[in-house]
Amino acid sequence: MNRNVFETYVETQRAPTLERGDVVILDNLSSHKSPRAAEMLKERGAWFLFLPPYSPDLERFAPTLMQSGSEFAFEPSSLLGDTSGGIF
């Protein structure tokens, strides 16, 4: 997947389904690091969360995250605590 394909996917498939506060979790594929795609999410009140580089601690989650068609919805506060003041 190249950046143009990813941006088209975000614009036509992913962004329209997002609501304020939603988080899209991505690996560190260079195509995913698109300022244009990030802006599309920001306009909807959502944001990207990039996984850290490979970590054995995260390996046990890989089978679940890689299931075809899986989508995960959660509140950032469930992972990060109170995010009302912003995350960064």
Buried (B, 14 or more C-beta within 10 A) or exposed (E): EEBEEBBEBBEEEBBEEBEEBBBBEBEEEEBBBBEEBBEBBEEBEBBBEEBEEEEEEEEEEEEEEEEEEEEEEEEBEEEEEEBEEEEE
